[in-house]
Amino acid sequence: MKFSLSSLAGLASLLLAASAQASTQDDFLAEANAAPNGIIKLDSASYERLVSSSPGSPRNYSVTVVLTALPEQFKCQPCHVFDPVYKTVGNSWKKASREERKDHFFGQLDFSDGQAVFAKLGLQSAPNLQYFAPKAGPRKSDSKQDFITYDFSRNGFGLEKLHNWQSNLAPHPFPIFTPFNPIPYIVIPTTIIGGIIGLYFASPYIVPFIQSKAIWQGACLVAILIFTSGHMWNRIRGAPYQNRDGSVFAQGFSQQNVIETQVVGGIYGLLAFSAVALASLAPKMLGSYRQRFAVYIWIGVMIFVFSYLVKVFKYKNGGYPFRLFLG
Protein backbone atom coordinates (compact mmCIF):
# COMPACT_ATOMS: atom_id res chain seq x y z
CA MET A 1 0.00 0.00 0.00
CA LYS A 2 1.36 3.37 -0.96
CA PHE A 3 0.98 6.58 1.02
CA SER A 4 1.39 10.01 -0.47
CA LEU A 5 3.53 12.59 1.25
CA SER A 6 0.46 14.71 2.00
CA SER A 7 -1.26 11.77 3.71
CA LEU A 8 1.80 11.09 5.82
CA ALA A 9 2.05 14.76 6.75
CA GLY A 10 -1.62 14.85 7.74
CA LEU A 11 -1.27 11.73 9.84
CA ALA A 12 1.80 13.14 11.52
CA SER A 13 0.04 16.40 12.33
CA LEU A 14 -2.90 14.50 13.83
CA LEU A 15 -0.56 12.43 15.97
CA LEU A 16 1.28 15.53 17.10
CA ALA A 17 -2.00 17.29 17.94
CA ALA A 18 -3.26 14.27 19.88
CA SER A 19 0.04 14.04 21.74
CA ALA A 20 0.00 17.76 22.55
CA GLN A 21 -3.59 17.57 23.79
CA ALA A 22 -2.82 14.54 25.96
CA SER A 23 0.14 16.39 27.43
CA THR A 24 -2.02 19.47 28.12
CA GLN A 25 -4.74 17.30 29.66
CA ASP A 26 -2.17 15.64 31.94
CA ASP A 27 -0.90 19.06 32.98
CA PHE A 28 -4.40 20.18 33.94
CA LEU A 29 -4.99 16.93 35.81
CA ALA A 30 -1.79 17.49 37.78
CA GLU A 31 -2.93 21.04 38.64
CA ALA A 32 -6.34 19.73 39.73
CA ASN A 33 -4.67 17.10 41.93
CA ALA A 34 -2.50 19.76 43.56
CA ALA A 35 -5.40 22.18 44.17
CA PRO A 36 -6.98 21.99 47.67
CA ASN A 37 -10.50 21.44 46.32
CA GLY A 38 -9.64 20.04 42.91
CA ILE A 39 -10.37 23.45 41.35
CA ILE A 40 -7.74 24.90 39.02
CA LYS A 41 -6.98 28.57 39.67
CA LEU A 42 -6.95 30.32 36.29
CA ASP A 43 -5.88 33.55 34.66
CA SER A 44 -6.86 34.84 31.23
CA ALA A 45 -4.22 32.78 29.39
CA SER A 46 -4.83 29.49 31.23
CA TYR A 47 -8.60 29.95 30.89
CA GLU A 48 -8.29 30.17 27.12
CA ARG A 49 -5.95 27.19 27.08
CA LEU A 50 -8.31 25.09 29.25
CA VAL A 51 -11.50 25.72 27.28
CA SER A 52 -10.09 26.14 23.79
CA SER A 53 -10.95 23.70 21.02
CA SER A 54 -10.05 23.76 17.34
CA PRO A 55 -10.97 21.55 14.37
CA GLY A 56 -7.41 20.30 14.23
CA SER A 57 -7.25 19.57 17.95
CA PRO A 58 -10.78 19.19 19.37
CA ARG A 59 -11.08 19.17 23.15
CA ASN A 60 -12.06 15.68 24.36
CA TYR A 61 -12.76 16.67 27.97
CA SER A 62 -15.40 18.88 29.59
CA VAL A 63 -14.82 21.90 31.80
CA THR A 64 -16.78 23.77 34.46
CA VAL A 65 -15.51 27.27 35.22
CA VAL A 66 -16.81 29.84 37.66
CA LEU A 67 -16.01 33.47 36.91
CA THR A 68 -16.09 35.29 40.21
CA ALA A 69 -14.87 38.37 42.08
CA LEU A 70 -13.82 37.38 45.59
CA PRO A 71 -11.45 40.21 46.65
CA GLU A 72 -13.03 42.56 49.17
CA GLN A 73 -12.69 45.65 46.97
CA PHE A 74 -15.30 44.23 44.57
CA LYS A 75 -17.89 43.78 47.36
CA CYS A 76 -19.47 40.77 45.61
CA GLN A 77 -21.58 39.17 48.32
CA PRO A 78 -23.09 36.52 45.97
CA CYS A 79 -19.55 35.47 45.05
CA HIS A 80 -18.73 34.77 48.70
CA VAL A 81 -22.03 32.90 49.17
CA PHE A 82 -21.44 30.68 46.14
CA ASP A 83 -17.72 30.06 46.68
CA PRO A 84 -17.99 27.37 49.43
CA VAL A 85 -20.81 25.65 47.52
CA TYR A 86 -18.71 25.44 44.35
CA LYS A 87 -15.69 24.22 46.31
CA THR A 88 -17.78 21.46 47.89
CA VAL A 89 -18.81 20.19 44.45
CA GLY A 90 -15.23 20.44 43.17
CA ASN A 91 -13.89 18.60 46.20
CA SER A 92 -16.53 15.88 45.75
CA TRP A 93 -15.40 15.35 42.14
CA LYS A 94 -11.80 15.17 43.33
CA LYS A 95 -12.66 11.99 45.27
CA ALA A 96 -13.24 10.12 41.99
CA SER A 97 -10.46 8.02 40.44
CA ARG A 98 -7.77 9.53 38.24
CA GLU A 99 -9.14 7.86 35.10
CA GLU A 100 -12.59 9.30 35.79
CA ARG A 101 -11.35 12.79 36.60
CA LYS A 102 -9.19 13.25 33.52
CA ASP A 103 -12.32 13.77 31.39
CA HIS A 104 -13.63 16.74 33.38
CA PHE A 105 -12.02 19.70 35.14
CA PHE A 106 -13.20 22.41 37.51
CA GLY A 107 -11.71 25.88 37.21
CA GLN A 108 -12.03 29.28 38.86
CA LEU A 109 -11.23 32.60 37.26
CA ASP A 110 -11.27 35.70 39.45
CA PHE A 111 -11.90 39.11 37.95
CA SER A 112 -8.56 40.38 39.24
CA ASP A 113 -6.79 37.64 37.22
CA GLY A 114 -9.01 37.55 34.14
CA GLN A 115 -10.25 41.02 33.24
CA ALA A 116 -9.59 40.25 29.57
CA VAL A 117 -11.95 37.27 29.68
CA PHE A 118 -14.66 39.27 31.50
CA ALA A 119 -14.36 42.00 28.86
CA LYS A 120 -14.40 39.49 26.00
CA LEU A 121 -17.60 37.85 27.32
CA GLY A 122 -19.19 41.20 28.21
CA LEU A 123 -19.82 40.20 31.80
CA GLN A 124 -21.03 42.96 34.11
CA SER A 125 -21.75 40.84 37.20
CA ALA A 126 -20.51 37.78 39.04
CA PRO A 127 -20.58 34.91 39.76
CA ASN A 128 -21.01 33.34 36.32
CA LEU A 129 -20.82 29.56 35.96
CA GLN A 130 -19.98 27.99 32.58
CA TYR A 131 -19.96 24.40 31.37
CA PHE A 132 -17.93 23.50 28.24
CA ALA A 133 -18.94 20.16 26.71
CA PRO A 134 -16.34 17.98 24.92
CA LYS A 135 -15.85 18.52 21.19
CA ALA A 136 -14.56 15.00 20.61
CA GLY A 137 -15.06 11.50 22.00
CA PRO A 138 -18.23 9.65 23.09
CA ARG A 139 -19.55 12.68 25.00
CA LYS A 140 -19.06 15.01 22.06
CA SER A 141 -21.52 17.87 21.79
CA ASP A 142 -22.60 19.17 18.39
CA SER A 143 -24.05 22.35 19.85
CA LYS A 144 -22.88 25.56 18.23
CA GLN A 145 -22.80 27.24 21.64
CA ASP A 146 -19.38 27.40 23.25
CA PHE A 147 -20.74 26.77 26.74
CA ILE A 148 -23.85 26.37 28.89
CA THR A 149 -24.47 28.96 31.60
CA TYR A 150 -25.85 28.02 35.01
CA ASP A 151 -29.05 29.96 35.74
CA PHE A 152 -28.59 31.44 39.23
CA SER A 153 -31.89 33.34 39.08
CA ARG A 154 -33.74 30.06 38.67
CA ASN A 155 -31.60 27.60 40.64
CA GLY A 156 -30.22 29.87 43.35
CA PHE A 157 -26.95 29.28 45.21
CA GLY A 158 -27.85 26.02 46.97
CA LEU A 159 -25.63 22.96 46.96
CA GLU A 160 -28.32 20.46 45.94
CA LYS A 161 -29.34 22.26 42.73
CA LEU A 162 -25.74 22.84 41.69
CA HIS A 163 -24.76 19.23 42.38
CA ASN A 164 -27.70 17.86 40.38
CA TRP A 165 -26.87 20.14 37.47
CA GLN A 166 -23.19 19.26 37.47
CA SER A 167 -23.68 15.54 38.13
CA ASN A 168 -25.88 15.27 35.03
CA LEU A 169 -23.24 16.99 32.86
CA ALA A 170 -20.15 15.25 34.24
CA PRO A 171 -18.76 12.06 32.65
CA HIS A 172 -20.55 10.10 35.37
CA PRO A 173 -22.76 10.93 38.40
CA PHE A 174 -20.89 11.50 41.63
CA PRO A 175 -22.02 11.92 45.25
CA ILE A 176 -21.42 14.91 47.45
CA PHE A 177 -18.46 14.34 49.73
CA THR A 178 -18.93 15.62 53.26
CA PRO A 179 -15.74 15.53 55.35
CA PHE A 180 -16.01 14.06 58.80
CA ASN A 181 -16.66 16.75 61.35
CA PRO A 182 -15.72 15.63 64.89
CA ILE A 183 -16.91 18.85 66.54
CA PRO A 184 -20.55 17.72 67.14
CA TYR A 185 -19.31 14.48 68.71
CA ILE A 186 -17.24 16.54 71.14
CA VAL A 187 -19.46 19.56 71.75
CA ILE A 188 -22.79 17.76 72.25
CA PRO A 189 -21.63 15.26 74.92
CA THR A 190 -19.59 17.98 76.64
CA THR A 191 -22.62 20.29 76.66
CA ILE A 192 -24.88 17.57 78.07
CA ILE A 193 -22.40 16.60 80.79
CA GLY A 194 -21.73 20.23 81.64
CA GLY A 195 -25.45 20.93 81.81
CA ILE A 196 -26.05 18.02 84.16
CA ILE A 197 -23.19 19.13 86.42
CA GLY A 198 -24.43 22.72 86.35
CA LEU A 199 -27.97 21.64 87.26
CA TYR A 200 -26.63 19.55 90.11
CA PHE A 201 -24.76 22.45 91.69
CA ALA A 202 -27.52 24.95 90.94
CA SER A 203 -30.32 22.72 92.22
CA PRO A 204 -30.44 24.41 95.67
CA TYR A 205 -31.39 27.63 93.85
CA ILE A 206 -33.43 26.20 90.97
CA VAL A 207 -35.63 23.75 92.89
CA PRO A 208 -37.22 26.38 95.21
CA PHE A 209 -37.82 28.54 92.14
CA ILE A 210 -39.55 25.68 90.32
CA GLN A 211 -41.56 24.71 93.40
CA SER A 212 -42.72 28.27 94.06
CA LYS A 213 -46.50 28.38 94.03
CA ALA A 214 -46.52 32.11 93.32
CA ILE A 215 -44.39 31.73 90.16
CA TRP A 216 -46.62 28.98 88.75
CA GLN A 217 -49.74 30.99 89.59
CA GLY A 218 -48.32 34.04 87.86
CA ALA A 219 -47.25 32.06 84.78
CA CYS A 220 -50.65 30.40 84.50
CA LEU A 221 -52.40 33.75 84.91
CA VAL A 222 -50.31 35.32 82.14
CA ALA A 223 -51.01 32.37 79.80
CA ILE A 224 -54.74 32.56 80.51
CA LEU A 225 -54.81 36.29 79.84
CA ILE A 226 -52.93 35.89 76.54
CA PHE A 227 -55.26 33.23 75.19
CA THR A 228 -58.55 34.66 76.49
CA SER A 229 -57.74 38.07 75.03
CA GLY A 230 -57.66 36.63 71.47
CA HIS A 231 -53.96 36.25 70.76
CA MET A 232 -54.35 32.94 68.91
CA TRP A 233 -57.20 34.35 66.83
CA ASN A 234 -54.87 37.12 65.67
CA ARG A 235 -52.14 34.62 64.72
CA ILE A 236 -54.54 32.37 62.80
CA ARG A 237 -56.46 35.10 60.98
CA GLY A 238 -53.59 37.54 60.49
CA ALA A 239 -55.48 40.41 62.11
CA PRO A 240 -54.32 44.02 61.43
CA TYR A 241 -52.69 45.96 64.25
CA GLN A 242 -55.36 48.69 64.28
CA ASN A 243 -58.05 50.27 62.12
CA ARG A 244 -57.08 52.43 59.17
CA ASP A 245 -58.26 55.55 60.99
CA GLY A 246 -56.02 54.71 63.96
CA SER A 247 -58.85 53.58 66.26
CA VAL A 248 -58.36 50.59 68.53
CA PHE A 249 -61.53 48.49 68.40
CA ALA A 250 -63.04 46.84 65.32
CA GLN A 251 -66.82 46.70 65.21
CA GLY A 252 -68.55 43.33 65.27
CA PHE A 253 -67.61 39.97 66.77
CA SER A 254 -66.12 38.71 63.51
CA GLN A 255 -63.42 41.41 63.42
CA GLN A 256 -60.56 42.09 65.81
CA ASN A 257 -57.32 44.10 65.89
CA VAL A 258 -54.02 43.19 67.52
CA ILE A 259 -53.99 46.33 69.68
CA GLU A 260 -57.55 45.51 70.71
CA THR A 261 -56.48 42.19 72.21
CA GLN A 262 -53.64 43.94 74.03
CA VAL A 263 -56.09 46.40 75.62
CA VAL A 264 -58.55 43.65 76.51
CA GLY A 265 -55.73 41.54 77.95
CA GLY A 266 -54.68 44.49 80.11
CA ILE A 267 -58.26 44.92 81.34
CA TYR A 268 -58.52 41.23 82.24
CA GLY A 269 -55.17 41.42 83.99
CA LEU A 270 -56.17 44.45 86.06
CA LEU A 271 -59.45 42.80 87.04
CA ALA A 272 -57.61 39.62 88.03
CA PHE A 273 -55.08 41.58 90.07
CA SER A 274 -57.94 43.45 91.82
CA ALA A 275 -59.48 40.13 92.85
CA VAL A 276 -56.10 38.83 94.07
CA ALA A 277 -55.52 42.05 96.02
CA LEU A 278 -58.93 41.82 97.72
CA ALA A 279 -58.42 38.15 98.58
CA SER A 280 -54.74 38.11 99.53
CA LEU A 281 -53.16 41.55 99.96
CA ALA A 282 -55.81 43.48 101.88
CA PRO A 283 -56.28 40.94 104.72
CA LYS A 284 -52.52 40.93 105.36
CA MET A 285 -52.35 44.68 106.04
CA LEU A 286 -51.82 45.79 109.60
CA GLY A 287 -54.72 47.73 111.12
CA SER A 288 -58.41 47.65 110.28
CA TYR A 289 -58.28 51.17 108.82
CA ARG A 290 -55.66 50.19 106.25
CA GLN A 291 -57.53 47.02 105.40
CA ARG A 292 -60.79 48.91 104.91
CA PHE A 293 -59.09 51.55 102.80
CA ALA A 294 -57.47 48.87 100.56
CA VAL A 295 -60.83 47.13 100.14
CA TYR A 296 -62.49 50.38 99.04
CA ILE A 297 -59.66 51.17 96.61
CA TRP A 298 -59.59 47.76 94.93
CA ILE A 299 -63.38 47.49 94.78
CA GLY A 300 -63.43 50.89 93.13
CA VAL A 301 -60.77 49.84 90.64
CA MET A 302 -62.66 46.63 89.88
CA ILE A 303 -65.99 48.42 89.33
CA PHE A 304 -64.45 51.15 87.15
CA VAL A 305 -62.44 48.72 84.98
CA PHE A 306 -65.35 46.31 84.64
CA SER A 307 -67.56 49.23 83.59
CA TYR A 308 -65.07 50.01 80.81
CA LEU A 309 -65.08 46.33 79.78
CA VAL A 310 -68.87 46.39 79.51
CA LYS A 311 -68.60 49.55 77.41
CA VAL A 312 -66.20 47.81 75.05
CA PHE A 313 -68.52 44.82 74.82
CA LYS A 314 -71.43 47.13 74.01
CA TYR A 315 -69.35 48.80 71.28
CA LYS A 316 -68.57 45.41 69.74
CA ASN A 317 -72.24 44.39 69.97
CA GLY A 318 -74.48 47.37 69.38
CA GLY A 319 -77.60 45.48 70.44
CA TYR A 320 -76.32 44.81 73.97
CA PRO A 321 -78.75 46.72 76.28
CA PHE A 322 -76.77 46.97 79.53
CA ARG A 323 -74.10 49.25 80.88
CA LEU A 324 -72.39 49.93 84.21
CA PHE A 325 -71.59 53.56 85.13
CA LEU A 326 -69.69 54.31 81.93
CA GLY A 327 -71.95 55.01 78.94
Secondary structure by P-SEA (a helix, b strand, c coil): ccccaaaaaaaaaaaaaaaaaaaaaaaaaaaaaaccccbbbbcaaaaaaaacccccccccbbbbbbbcccccccccaaaaaaaaaaaaaaaaaaacccccccccccccccccccaaaaaaaccccccbbbbbccccccccccccccbbbbbcccccccaaaaaaaaaaacccccccccccccccccaaaaaaaaaaaaaaaaaaaaaaaaacaaaaaaaaaaaaaaaaacaaaaaaaccccccccccccccccccccaaaaaaaaaaaaaaaaaaaaacccccccccaaaaaaaaaaaaaaaaaaaaaaaaaaaaaccccccccccc
